[in-house]
Amino acid sequence: MSALSVKKLTKKYANGPTALKGINLEVAVGDFFALLGQNGAGKSTTISIICSLVKKTSGKIAVFGYDTDIQLAKAKSLIGVVPQEMNFSIFDNLLQILVNHAGYYGIPRKIAFVRAEKYLKKMGIWEMRNQPAIRLSGGMKRRLMIARALMNEPKLLILDEPTAGVDIELRHSLWRYLKELNQEGTTIILTTHYLEEAEQLCKNVAIIDHGEIIEHTDMKSLISRLDIQTLILDLDQPQRHFPLLNHFKGRLLDETSMEVEIHRGQSINDLVHLLTQQHIRINSMRNKTNRLEELFIYLISENKK
Ligand code: ADP
C-alpha cells in the first residue's frame, strides 16, 4: 500500500485549461517526496485535488488505501495540508485558530490545547499564542500554517511551496523540522521551485510539465543526470590568470571572481583542495544558473524527442 496513489488524474477547469492530463503518482509510506515543476505546471491543482479542495475531472486517488471517492472522510483525516495562500482568520488568536481547526476533525478541546502548545512551541511561536494572527510576520504566519496542519497528527503532510518567500534562516529551520517529522514516520510531499530544497530533503521526486508527469524517480539518480554545473567563486585575493586546476575548466570573470565547470564525477572538494594548494582562498561560492531550470530544459527537450 502507498501513502498516496494517484491514477490517470485529469483536471479541466471550467473555461480554463486542461491542467492535468492523466497523471500517475505513487508515494511510498514514509517517503519524503517532491513534486517539482515550473509555474503553471499543475502542482497546486494536483495538491488541491488530493486534499479535495478542488474537484477532479476524472481519475482515482487513494490515501493509505482509502479511495477518496468512497472513504473521503477517512482519507482526509490522514492528511495535513499547508496551502500556499494564508487561509486563516487574521483576527483570531493563534490558539483559537489551532483549536478551532482541531474541531473540524472532532478532536476534543482538551487534547487540542495540548497539541496546540506542542506545535506552537515546535514552530517557535508559542509566545505569540494570545495574539491575533494579523500581528505575525510573514515567516511566522507560515509556521502557524504548519502548526495548524499538524493538529490532526496527519500520516501524510502535504506542503505547497512551504518556503516560498521565506528568509534563509527560517527556510533552514523549517527544513530541519520537516526532516525530523519525516524521521518520526510522517510521509511528506512538497511542491517546490527550488531544486536545492528537493535535493536537501527529498528521497523521491516527480516532475510535472504542462499537466504531465515527465519524470518519476529517486532524487539521487535525477541529480546525477545533471552533467555539468557551473560554480562562481569569489576569491580572497586578486588573480592575474585562471589557475592551473588539473581537469577543472573555467575562466576568470574579473580579478577576484572566476567560474569553474564541475562535470559529473568531479568533486567540489578536489577543486577546493587544488585551490588551497595554490594558496587561493574562496570567500563564497554559488551556482551560476538555477540548476532546476537547467534540468527542466533538459528533461522537457528529452521528453519531446
Ligand atoms: P502550479 O501550481 O504548478 O504553478 P497550477 O496547478 O496552479 O500550477 O496551474 C495549472 C494550470 O491551471 C495553469 O495553466 C493555471 O493557469 C490553471 N489554473 C489554476 N487554477 C485555476 C482556476 N481556478 N481556474 C482556471 N484555471 C486555473
py3Dmol code that shows the C-alpha trace and the ligand (Angstrom):
import py3Dmol

protein = """\
ATOM      1  CA  MET A   1       0.000   0.000   0.000  1.00  0.00           C
ATOM      2  CA  SER A   2       1.192   3.505  -0.828  1.00  0.00           C
ATOM      3  CA  ALA A   3       0.706   6.607   1.285  1.00  0.00           C
ATOM      4  CA  LEU A   4      -0.635   8.184  -1.880  1.00  0.00           C
ATOM      5  CA  SER A   5      -1.656   6.626  -5.132  1.00  0.00           C
ATOM      6  CA  VAL A   6      -2.882   8.795  -7.987  1.00  0.00           C
ATOM      7  CA  LYS A   7      -4.105   7.135 -11.169  1.00  0.00           C
ATOM      8  CA  LYS A   8      -4.921   8.792 -14.504  1.00  0.00           C
ATOM      9  CA  LEU A   9      -5.881  12.027 -12.794  1.00  0.00           C
ATOM     10  CA  THR A  10      -7.238  14.717 -15.086  1.00  0.00           C
ATOM     11  CA  LYS A  11      -8.459  18.216 -14.433  1.00  0.00           C
ATOM     12  CA  LYS A  12     -10.120  20.535 -16.901  1.00  0.00           C
ATOM     13  CA  TYR A  13     -11.003  23.867 -15.321  1.00  0.00           C
ATOM     14  CA  ALA A  14     -14.325  25.298 -16.448  1.00  0.00           C
ATOM     15  CA  ASN A  15     -13.470  27.942 -19.061  1.00  0.00           C
ATOM     16  CA  GLY A  16      -9.828  27.191 -18.351  1.00  0.00           C
ATOM     17  CA  PRO A  17      -7.001  24.928 -19.415  1.00  0.00           C
ATOM     18  CA  THR A  18      -6.663  21.186 -19.020  1.00  0.00           C
ATOM     19  CA  ALA A  19      -4.369  21.499 -16.042  1.00  0.00           C
ATOM     20  CA  LEU A  20      -3.786  17.745 -15.561  1.00  0.00           C
ATOM     21  CA  LYS A  21      -3.664  15.286 -18.441  1.00  0.00           C
ATOM     22  CA  GLY A  22      -3.942  11.912 -16.736  1.00  0.00           C
ATOM     23  CA  ILE A  23      -1.109  11.873 -14.218  1.00  0.00           C
ATOM     24  CA  ASN A  24       0.042   8.887 -12.149  1.00  0.00           C
ATOM     25  CA  LEU A  25       1.898   9.230  -8.855  1.00  0.00           C
ATOM     26  CA  GLU A  26       2.958   6.733  -6.216  1.00  0.00           C
ATOM     27  CA  VAL A  27       4.317   7.916  -2.891  1.00  0.00           C
ATOM     28  CA  ALA A  28       5.517   5.202  -0.513  1.00  0.00           C
ATOM     29  CA  VAL A  29       4.735   5.188   3.195  1.00  0.00           C
ATOM     30  CA  GLY A  30       7.486   7.120   4.979  1.00  0.00           C
ATOM     31  CA  ASP A  31       8.692   8.818   1.823  1.00  0.00           C
ATOM     32  CA  PHE A  32       9.796  12.428   1.537  1.00  0.00           C
ATOM     33  CA  PHE A  33       8.557  13.279  -1.925  1.00  0.00           C
ATOM     34  CA  ALA A  34       8.989  16.347  -4.118  1.00  0.00           C
ATOM     35  CA  LEU A  35       6.607  17.429  -6.832  1.00  0.00           C
ATOM     36  CA  LEU A  36       8.696  19.741  -8.949  1.00  0.00           C
ATOM     37  CA  GLY A  37       7.563  21.926 -11.765  1.00  0.00           C
ATOM     38  CA  GLN A  38       7.614  25.372 -13.239  1.00  0.00           C
ATOM     39  CA  ASN A  39       4.854  27.896 -12.681  1.00  0.00           C
ATOM     40  CA  GLY A  40       1.565  26.735 -14.118  1.00  0.00           C
ATOM     41  CA  ALA A  41       2.742  23.116 -14.481  1.00  0.00           C
ATOM     42  CA  GLY A  42      -0.125  21.763 -12.378  1.00  0.00           C
ATOM     43  CA  LYS A  43       1.408  21.293  -8.903  1.00  0.00           C
ATOM     44  CA  SER A  44      -1.180  23.232  -6.906  1.00  0.00           C
ATOM     45  CA  THR A  45      -4.013  21.686  -8.865  1.00  0.00           C
ATOM     46  CA  THR A  46      -2.705  18.204  -8.037  1.00  0.00           C
ATOM     47  CA  ILE A  47      -2.371  19.001  -4.368  1.00  0.00           C
ATOM     48  CA  SER A  48      -5.727  20.755  -4.160  1.00  0.00           C
ATOM     49  CA  ILE A  49      -7.438  17.718  -5.680  1.00  0.00           C
ATOM     50  CA  ILE A  50      -5.683  15.305  -3.308  1.00  0.00           C
ATOM     51  CA  CYS A  51      -6.885  17.430  -0.382  1.00  0.00           C
ATOM     52  CA  SER A  52     -10.337  17.701  -2.001  1.00  0.00           C
ATOM     53  CA  LEU A  53     -10.165  21.484  -2.190  1.00  0.00           C
ATOM     54  CA  VAL A  54     -10.659  21.240  -5.960  1.00  0.00           C
ATOM     55  CA  LYS A  55     -12.803  18.684  -7.831  1.00  0.00           C
ATOM     56  CA  LYS A  56     -11.092  16.322 -10.216  1.00  0.00           C
ATOM     57  CA  THR A  57     -12.456  15.746 -13.698  1.00  0.00           C
ATOM     58  CA  SER A  58     -11.525  12.059 -13.710  1.00  0.00           C
ATOM     59  CA  GLY A  59      -9.087   9.595 -12.189  1.00  0.00           C
ATOM     60  CA  LYS A  60      -8.547   7.787  -8.903  1.00  0.00           C
ATOM     61  CA  ILE A  61      -6.871   8.838  -5.673  1.00  0.00           C
ATOM     62  CA  ALA A  62      -6.155   6.655  -2.673  1.00  0.00           C
ATOM     63  CA  VAL A  63      -4.636   7.831   0.615  1.00  0.00           C
ATOM     64  CA  PHE A  64      -3.197   4.946   2.623  1.00  0.00           C
ATOM     65  CA  GLY A  65      -5.519   2.716   0.628  1.00  0.00           C
ATOM     66  CA  TYR A  66      -8.643   4.825   1.215  1.00  0.00           C
ATOM     67  CA  ASP A  67     -10.315   5.755  -2.052  1.00  0.00           C
ATOM     68  CA  THR A  68     -11.266   9.441  -1.878  1.00  0.00           C
ATOM     69  CA  ASP A  69     -14.454   8.755  -3.865  1.00  0.00           C
ATOM     70  CA  ILE A  70     -15.648   6.207  -1.331  1.00  0.00           C
ATOM     71  CA  GLN A  71     -13.987   6.989   2.010  1.00  0.00           C
ATOM     72  CA  LEU A  72     -13.281  10.682   1.756  1.00  0.00           C
ATOM     73  CA  ALA A  73     -13.631  11.460   5.468  1.00  0.00           C
ATOM     74  CA  LYS A  74     -11.175   8.713   6.396  1.00  0.00           C
ATOM     75  CA  ALA A  75      -8.711   9.828   3.713  1.00  0.00           C
ATOM     76  CA  LYS A  76      -8.980  13.457   4.830  1.00  0.00           C
ATOM     77  CA  SER A  77      -8.391  12.547   8.477  1.00  0.00           C
ATOM     78  CA  LEU A  78      -4.948  11.213   7.493  1.00  0.00           C
ATOM     79  CA  ILE A  79      -3.857  14.339   5.610  1.00  0.00           C
ATOM     80  CA  GLY A  80      -2.465  17.638   6.839  1.00  0.00           C
ATOM     81  CA  VAL A  81      -2.099  20.363   4.269  1.00  0.00           C
ATOM     82  CA  VAL A  82      -0.156  23.598   4.189  1.00  0.00           C
ATOM     83  CA  PRO A  83      -1.517  25.603   1.263  1.00  0.00           C
ATOM     84  CA  GLN A  84       0.392  28.405  -0.385  1.00  0.00           C
ATOM     85  CA  GLU A  85      -2.172  31.034   0.441  1.00  0.00           C
ATOM     86  CA  MET A  86      -2.760  32.010   4.053  1.00  0.00           C
ATOM     87  CA  ASN A  87      -6.334  30.998   4.756  1.00  0.00           C
ATOM     88  CA  PHE A  88      -6.977  31.593   8.457  1.00  0.00           C
ATOM     89  CA  SER A  89      -8.904  34.393  10.074  1.00  0.00           C
ATOM     90  CA  ILE A  90      -6.254  37.010  10.805  1.00  0.00           C
ATOM     91  CA  PHE A  91      -8.289  38.431  13.709  1.00  0.00           C
ATOM     92  CA  ASP A  92      -8.334  35.163  15.661  1.00  0.00           C
ATOM     93  CA  ASN A  93      -5.500  34.471  18.024  1.00  0.00           C
ATOM     94  CA  LEU A  94      -3.120  31.609  17.370  1.00  0.00           C
ATOM     95  CA  LEU A  95      -4.579  29.263  19.957  1.00  0.00           C
ATOM     96  CA  GLN A  96      -8.103  29.845  18.627  1.00  0.00           C
ATOM     97  CA  ILE A  97      -7.000  29.121  15.082  1.00  0.00           C
ATOM     98  CA  LEU A  98      -5.411  25.815  16.057  1.00  0.00           C
ATOM     99  CA  VAL A  99      -8.115  24.660  18.452  1.00  0.00           C
ATOM    100  CA  ASN A 100     -10.913  25.546  16.004  1.00  0.00           C
ATOM    101  CA  HIS A 101      -9.105  23.680  13.275  1.00  0.00           C
ATOM    102  CA  ALA A 102      -8.851  20.604  15.514  1.00  0.00           C
ATOM    103  CA  GLY A 103     -12.613  20.921  15.993  1.00  0.00           C
ATOM    104  CA  TYR A 104     -13.168  20.114  12.291  1.00  0.00           C
ATOM    105  CA  TYR A 105     -11.532  16.763  12.951  1.00  0.00           C
ATOM    106  CA  GLY A 106     -13.604  16.099  16.048  1.00  0.00           C
ATOM    107  CA  ILE A 107     -10.569  16.380  18.317  1.00  0.00           C
ATOM    108  CA  PRO A 108     -11.652  17.148  21.923  1.00  0.00           C
ATOM    109  CA  ARG A 109     -10.686  20.655  23.108  1.00  0.00           C
ATOM    110  CA  LYS A 110      -8.530  19.386  25.930  1.00  0.00           C
ATOM    111  CA  ILE A 111      -6.371  17.360  23.541  1.00  0.00           C
ATOM    112  CA  ALA A 112      -6.446  20.230  21.048  1.00  0.00           C
ATOM    113  CA  PHE A 113      -4.924  22.610  23.637  1.00  0.00           C
ATOM    114  CA  VAL A 114      -2.168  20.123  24.436  1.00  0.00           C
ATOM    115  CA  ARG A 115      -1.350  19.711  20.748  1.00  0.00           C
ATOM    116  CA  ALA A 116      -1.562  23.452  20.075  1.00  0.00           C
ATOM    117  CA  GLU A 117       1.038  24.049  22.783  1.00  0.00           C
ATOM    118  CA  LYS A 118       3.272  21.318  21.401  1.00  0.00           C
ATOM    119  CA  TYR A 119       3.193  22.567  17.807  1.00  0.00           C
ATOM    120  CA  LEU A 120       3.330  26.289  18.575  1.00  0.00           C
ATOM    121  CA  LYS A 121       6.411  25.573  20.675  1.00  0.00           C
ATOM    122  CA  LYS A 122       7.944  23.428  17.942  1.00  0.00           C
ATOM    123  CA  MET A 123       7.364  26.245  15.470  1.00  0.00           C
ATOM    124  CA  GLY A 124       8.805  28.815  17.854  1.00  0.00           C
ATOM    125  CA  ILE A 125       5.659  30.979  18.051  1.00  0.00           C
ATOM    126  CA  TRP A 126       4.275  29.876  21.440  1.00  0.00           C
ATOM    127  CA  GLU A 127       4.902  33.284  22.991  1.00  0.00           C
ATOM    128  CA  MET A 128       2.539  34.767  20.365  1.00  0.00           C
ATOM    129  CA  ARG A 129      -0.298  32.352  21.251  1.00  0.00           C
ATOM    130  CA  ASN A 130      -2.709  35.011  22.505  1.00  0.00           C
ATOM    131  CA  GLN A 131      -2.006  37.491  19.705  1.00  0.00           C
ATOM    132  CA  PRO A 132      -4.246  37.853  16.680  1.00  0.00           C
ATOM    133  CA  ALA A 133      -2.614  36.285  13.618  1.00  0.00           C
ATOM    134  CA  ILE A 134      -2.508  39.678  11.911  1.00  0.00           C
ATOM    135  CA  ARG A 135       0.384  40.583  14.228  1.00  0.00           C
ATOM    136  CA  LEU A 136       2.583  37.797  12.861  1.00  0.00           C
ATOM    137  CA  SER A 137       5.375  38.365  10.360  1.00  0.00           C
ATOM    138  CA  GLY A 138       5.193  36.501   7.039  1.00  0.00           C
ATOM    139  CA  GLY A 139       7.536  33.769   8.282  1.00  0.00           C
ATOM    140  CA  MET A 140       5.554  33.346  11.486  1.00  0.00           C
ATOM    141  CA  LYS A 141       2.325  33.024   9.508  1.00  0.00           C
ATOM    142  CA  ARG A 142       3.922  30.233   7.516  1.00  0.00           C
ATOM    143  CA  ARG A 143       4.918  28.485  10.747  1.00  0.00           C
ATOM    144  CA  LEU A 144       1.392  28.882  12.037  1.00  0.00           C
ATOM    145  CA  MET A 145       0.065  27.194   8.892  1.00  0.00           C
ATOM    146  CA  ILE A 146       2.402  24.259   9.524  1.00  0.00           C
ATOM    147  CA  ALA A 147       1.402  24.019  13.192  1.00  0.00           C
ATOM    148  CA  ARG A 148      -2.230  24.034  12.118  1.00  0.00           C
ATOM    149  CA  ALA A 149      -1.657  21.278   9.558  1.00  0.00           C
ATOM    150  CA  LEU A 150      -0.178  19.104  12.322  1.00  0.00           C
ATOM    151  CA  MET A 151      -3.146  19.418  14.678  1.00  0.00           C
ATOM    152  CA  ASN A 152      -4.769  16.195  13.413  1.00  0.00           C
ATOM    153  CA  GLU A 153      -1.347  14.473  13.588  1.00  0.00           C
ATOM    154  CA  PRO A 154      -1.517  13.555   9.906  1.00  0.00           C
ATOM    155  CA  LYS A 155       0.227  10.495   8.493  1.00  0.00           C
ATOM    156  CA  LEU A 156       0.622  12.407   5.233  1.00  0.00           C
ATOM    157  CA  LEU A 157       1.721  16.034   5.332  1.00  0.00           C
ATOM    158  CA  ILE A 158       1.416  17.984   2.092  1.00  0.00           C
ATOM    159  CA  LEU A 159       3.074  21.369   1.696  1.00  0.00           C
ATOM    160  CA  ASP A 160       2.617  23.644  -1.290  1.00  0.00           C
ATOM    161  CA  GLU A 161       5.793  25.717  -1.744  1.00  0.00           C
ATOM    162  CA  PRO A 162       6.491  25.761   2.007  1.00  0.00           C
ATOM    163  CA  THR A 163       9.458  28.097   1.837  1.00  0.00           C
ATOM    164  CA  ALA A 164       8.405  30.482  -0.939  1.00  0.00           C
ATOM    165  CA  GLY A 165       9.206  33.998   0.215  1.00  0.00           C
ATOM    166  CA  VAL A 166      10.759  32.777   3.454  1.00  0.00           C
ATOM    167  CA  ASP A 167      14.181  34.034   4.544  1.00  0.00           C
ATOM    168  CA  ILE A 168      17.151  31.666   4.530  1.00  0.00           C
ATOM    169  CA  GLU A 169      17.322  31.193   8.269  1.00  0.00           C
ATOM    170  CA  LEU A 170      13.689  30.223   8.575  1.00  0.00           C
ATOM    171  CA  ARG A 171      13.957  28.056   5.487  1.00  0.00           C
ATOM    172  CA  HIS A 172      16.740  26.051   7.136  1.00  0.00           C
ATOM    173  CA  SER A 173      14.874  25.720  10.409  1.00  0.00           C
ATOM    174  CA  LEU A 174      11.753  24.548   8.553  1.00  0.00           C
ATOM    175  CA  TRP A 175      13.859  22.032   6.658  1.00  0.00           C
ATOM    176  CA  ARG A 176      15.258  20.691   9.931  1.00  0.00           C
ATOM    177  CA  TYR A 177      11.818  20.366  11.386  1.00  0.00           C
ATOM    178  CA  LEU A 178      10.359  18.656   8.314  1.00  0.00           C
ATOM    179  CA  LYS A 179      13.263  16.188   8.325  1.00  0.00           C
ATOM    180  CA  GLU A 180      12.552  15.426  11.943  1.00  0.00           C
ATOM    181  CA  LEU A 181       8.852  14.845  11.260  1.00  0.00           C
ATOM    182  CA  ASN A 182       9.713  12.558   8.392  1.00  0.00           C
ATOM    183  CA  GLN A 183      12.150  10.591  10.554  1.00  0.00           C
ATOM    184  CA  GLU A 184       9.389  10.165  13.106  1.00  0.00           C
ATOM    185  CA  GLY A 185       7.326   8.479  10.395  1.00  0.00           C
ATOM    186  CA  THR A 186       5.257  11.192   8.706  1.00  0.00           C
ATOM    187  CA  THR A 187       5.134  10.848   4.944  1.00  0.00           C
ATOM    188  CA  ILE A 188       5.771  14.252   3.408  1.00  0.00           C
ATOM    189  CA  ILE A 189       5.014  15.612  -0.037  1.00  0.00           C
ATOM    190  CA  LEU A 190       6.079  19.079  -1.014  1.00  0.00           C
ATOM    191  CA  THR A 191       5.942  21.150  -4.127  1.00  0.00           C
ATOM    192  CA  THR A 192       8.817  23.433  -4.815  1.00  0.00           C
ATOM    193  CA  HIS A 193      10.604  25.537  -7.370  1.00  0.00           C
ATOM    194  CA  TYR A 194      13.859  25.083  -5.560  1.00  0.00           C
ATOM    195  CA  LEU A 195      15.926  22.118  -6.634  1.00  0.00           C
ATOM    196  CA  GLU A 196      18.115  22.683  -3.607  1.00  0.00           C
ATOM    197  CA  GLU A 197      15.127  22.212  -1.351  1.00  0.00           C
ATOM    198  CA  ALA A 198      14.137  18.982  -3.057  1.00  0.00           C
ATOM    199  CA  GLU A 199      17.756  17.833  -3.049  1.00  0.00           C
ATOM    200  CA  GLN A 200      18.196  18.541   0.654  1.00  0.00           C
ATOM    201  CA  LEU A 201      15.001  16.921   1.787  1.00  0.00           C
ATOM    202  CA  CYS A 202      13.501  14.504  -0.638  1.00  0.00           C
ATOM    203  CA  LYS A 203      14.138  10.856  -1.405  1.00  0.00           C
ATOM    204  CA  ASN A 204      11.895  10.685  -4.427  1.00  0.00           C
ATOM    205  CA  VAL A 205      10.660  13.136  -6.961  1.00  0.00           C
ATOM    206  CA  ALA A 206       8.206  13.626  -9.778  1.00  0.00           C
ATOM    207  CA  ILE A 207       8.495  16.404 -12.307  1.00  0.00           C
ATOM    208  CA  ILE A 208       5.370  17.807 -13.822  1.00  0.00           C
ATOM    209  CA  ASP A 209       5.256  19.843 -17.003  1.00  0.00           C
ATOM    210  CA  HIS A 210       2.096  21.157 -18.676  1.00  0.00           C
ATOM    211  CA  GLY A 211      -0.075  18.736 -16.738  1.00  0.00           C
ATOM    212  CA  GLU A 212       2.047  15.657 -17.467  1.00  0.00           C
ATOM    213  CA  ILE A 213       4.495  13.757 -15.301  1.00  0.00           C
ATOM    214  CA  ILE A 214       7.720  13.730 -17.277  1.00  0.00           C
ATOM    215  CA  GLU A 215       9.875  12.097 -14.604  1.00  0.00           C
ATOM    216  CA  HIS A 216       9.134   9.941 -11.558  1.00  0.00           C
ATOM    217  CA  THR A 217      12.301   8.722  -9.934  1.00  0.00           C
ATOM    218  CA  ASP A 218      14.606   8.903  -6.932  1.00  0.00           C
ATOM    219  CA  MET A 219      16.319  12.187  -6.196  1.00  0.00           C
ATOM    220  CA  LYS A 220      19.861  10.840  -6.457  1.00  0.00           C
ATOM    221  CA  SER A 221      19.508   9.485  -9.951  1.00  0.00           C
ATOM    222  CA  LEU A 222      17.824  12.677 -11.064  1.00  0.00           C
ATOM    223  CA  ILE A 223      20.654  14.817  -9.750  1.00  0.00           C
ATOM    224  CA  SER A 224      23.271  12.556 -11.292  1.00  0.00           C
ATOM    225  CA  ARG A 225      21.764  13.367 -14.673  1.00  0.00           C
ATOM    226  CA  LEU A 226      22.808  16.967 -14.351  1.00  0.00           C
ATOM    227  CA  ASP A 227      26.001  16.706 -16.308  1.00  0.00           C
ATOM    228  CA  ILE A 228      27.650  19.996 -15.617  1.00  0.00           C
ATOM    229  CA  GLN A 229      27.170  22.683 -13.074  1.00  0.00           C
ATOM    230  CA  THR A 230      28.968  25.978 -13.223  1.00  0.00           C
ATOM    231  CA  LEU A 231      30.170  27.483  -9.990  1.00  0.00           C
ATOM    232  CA  ILE A 232      31.036  31.101  -9.424  1.00  0.00           C
ATOM    233  CA  LEU A 233      33.799  31.540  -6.870  1.00  0.00           C
ATOM    234  CA  ASP A 234      34.585  34.811  -5.149  1.00  0.00           C
ATOM    235  CA  LEU A 235      38.247  34.906  -4.233  1.00  0.00           C
ATOM    236  CA  ASP A 236      40.066  36.327  -1.295  1.00  0.00           C
ATOM    237  CA  GLN A 237      42.975  37.753  -3.304  1.00  0.00           C
ATOM    238  CA  PRO A 238      43.090  39.197  -6.846  1.00  0.00           C
ATOM    239  CA  GLN A 239      44.376  36.789  -9.508  1.00  0.00           C
ATOM    240  CA  ARG A 240      46.012  37.595 -12.837  1.00  0.00           C
ATOM    241  CA  HIS A 241      45.329  34.270 -14.564  1.00  0.00           C
ATOM    242  CA  PHE A 242      42.972  31.387 -14.216  1.00  0.00           C
ATOM    243  CA  PRO A 243      44.967  28.965 -12.065  1.00  0.00           C
ATOM    244  CA  LEU A 244      46.063  25.517 -13.237  1.00  0.00           C
ATOM    245  CA  LEU A 245      43.457  23.204 -11.803  1.00  0.00           C
ATOM    246  CA  ASN A 246      44.179  19.849 -13.485  1.00  0.00           C
ATOM    247  CA  HIS A 247      40.995  18.748 -15.230  1.00  0.00           C
ATOM    248  CA  PHE A 248      38.788  21.594 -13.972  1.00  0.00           C
ATOM    249  CA  LYS A 249      37.936  24.082 -16.712  1.00  0.00           C
ATOM    250  CA  GLY A 250      36.903  27.653 -16.207  1.00  0.00           C
ATOM    251  CA  ARG A 251      37.847  31.289 -16.568  1.00  0.00           C
ATOM    252  CA  LEU A 252      38.432  34.441 -14.590  1.00  0.00           C
ATOM    253  CA  LEU A 253      35.434  36.783 -14.654  1.00  0.00           C
ATOM    254  CA  ASP A 254      37.402  39.579 -13.054  1.00  0.00           C
ATOM    255  CA  GLU A 255      40.361  39.707 -10.706  1.00  0.00           C
ATOM    256  CA  THR A 256      38.514  38.310  -7.730  1.00  0.00           C
ATOM    257  CA  SER A 257      35.946  36.018  -9.252  1.00  0.00           C
ATOM    258  CA  MET A 258      36.013  33.048 -11.540  1.00  0.00           C
ATOM    259  CA  GLU A 259      33.710  30.409 -12.885  1.00  0.00           C
ATOM    260  CA  VAL A 260      34.540  26.721 -12.871  1.00  0.00           C
ATOM    261  CA  GLU A 261      32.716  23.825 -14.503  1.00  0.00           C
ATOM    262  CA  ILE A 262      32.101  20.776 -12.402  1.00  0.00           C
ATOM    263  CA  HIS A 263      31.422  17.737 -14.548  1.00  0.00           C
ATOM    264  CA  ARG A 264      29.779  14.532 -13.493  1.00  0.00           C
ATOM    265  CA  GLY A 265      32.164  12.595 -11.260  1.00  0.00           C
ATOM    266  CA  GLN A 266      34.219  15.632 -10.331  1.00  0.00           C
ATOM    267  CA  SER A 267      34.222  16.731  -6.763  1.00  0.00           C
ATOM    268  CA  ILE A 268      33.990  20.240  -5.388  1.00  0.00           C
ATOM    269  CA  ASN A 269      36.277  19.111  -2.560  1.00  0.00           C
ATOM    270  CA  ASP A 270      39.023  18.318  -5.103  1.00  0.00           C
ATOM    271  CA  LEU A 271      38.605  21.779  -6.589  1.00  0.00           C
ATOM    272  CA  VAL A 272      38.871  23.450  -3.202  1.00  0.00           C
ATOM    273  CA  HIS A 273      41.896  21.301  -2.394  1.00  0.00           C
ATOM    274  CA  LEU A 274      43.678  22.341  -5.624  1.00  0.00           C
ATOM    275  CA  LEU A 275      42.947  25.989  -4.936  1.00  0.00           C
ATOM    276  CA  THR A 276      44.163  25.715  -1.360  1.00  0.00           C
ATOM    277  CA  GLN A 277      47.416  24.154  -2.566  1.00  0.00           C
ATOM    278  CA  GLN A 278      47.968  27.319  -4.605  1.00  0.00           C
ATOM    279  CA  HIS A 279      47.060  29.495  -1.618  1.00  0.00           C
ATOM    280  CA  ILE A 280      43.894  30.714  -3.296  1.00  0.00           C
ATOM    281  CA  ARG A 281      41.143  31.151  -0.777  1.00  0.00           C
ATOM    282  CA  ILE A 282      37.450  31.275  -1.548  1.00  0.00           C
ATOM    283  CA  ASN A 283      35.177  33.790   0.119  1.00  0.00           C
ATOM    284  CA  SER A 284      31.974  32.430  -1.311  1.00  0.00           C
ATOM    285  CA  MET A 285      30.669  30.033  -3.889  1.00  0.00           C
ATOM    286  CA  ARG A 286      27.362  29.786  -5.737  1.00  0.00           C
ATOM    287  CA  ASN A 287      25.759  28.131  -8.725  1.00  0.00           C
ATOM    288  CA  LYS A 288      25.801  30.256 -11.837  1.00  0.00           C
ATOM    289  CA  THR A 289      22.346  29.238 -13.009  1.00  0.00           C
ATOM    290  CA  ASN A 290      19.331  27.807 -11.339  1.00  0.00           C
ATOM    291  CA  ARG A 291      20.012  24.098 -11.747  1.00  0.00           C
ATOM    292  CA  LEU A 292      16.352  23.304 -11.654  1.00  0.00           C
ATOM    293  CA  GLU A 293      15.787  25.481 -14.695  1.00  0.00           C
ATOM    294  CA  GLU A 294      18.616  23.662 -16.483  1.00  0.00           C
ATOM    295  CA  LEU A 295      17.147  20.349 -15.505  1.00  0.00           C
ATOM    296  CA  PHE A 296      13.695  21.295 -16.758  1.00  0.00           C
ATOM    297  CA  ILE A 297      15.049  22.458 -20.066  1.00  0.00           C
ATOM    298  CA  TYR A 298      16.964  19.213 -20.404  1.00  0.00           C
ATOM    299  CA  LEU A 299      14.088  16.940 -19.384  1.00  0.00           C
ATOM    300  CA  ILE A 300      11.490  18.778 -21.437  1.00  0.00           C
ATOM    301  CA  SER A 301      13.716  18.547 -24.511  1.00  0.00           C
ATOM    302  CA  GLU A 302      14.338  14.816 -23.821  1.00  0.00           C
ATOM    303  CA  ASN A 303      10.604  14.286 -23.413  1.00  0.00           C
ATOM    304  CA  LYS A 304       9.861  15.851 -26.793  1.00  0.00           C
ATOM    305  CA  LYS A 305      12.290  13.527 -28.644  1.00  0.00           C
TER     306      LYS A 305
END
"""
ligand_1 = """\
27
ADP
P 1.448 25.318 -10.432
O 0.961 25.070 -9.053
O 2.371 24.245 -10.919
O 2.005 26.686 -10.638
P -1.378 25.291 -11.119
O -1.874 23.942 -10.731
O -1.660 26.435 -10.206
O 0.199 25.192 -11.417
O -1.965 25.663 -12.543
C -2.027 24.743 -13.631
C -2.803 25.399 -14.774
O -4.179 25.545 -14.389
C -2.337 26.785 -15.129
O -2.474 26.947 -16.507
C -3.291 27.698 -14.378
O -3.441 28.933 -15.039
C -4.581 26.898 -14.432
N -5.443 27.146 -13.259
C -5.118 27.000 -11.965
N -6.169 27.288 -11.166
C -7.197 27.620 -11.992
C -8.580 28.006 -11.793
N -9.077 28.095 -10.566
N -9.323 28.261 -12.887
C -8.822 28.150 -14.134
N -7.538 27.798 -14.387
C -6.747 27.530 -13.350
"""
view = py3Dmol.view(width=600, height=400)
view.addModel(protein, "pdb")
view.setStyle({"model": 0}, {"cartoon": {"style": "trace"}})
view.addModel(ligand_1, "xyz")
view.setStyle({"model": 1}, {"stick": {}})
view.zoomTo()
view.show()
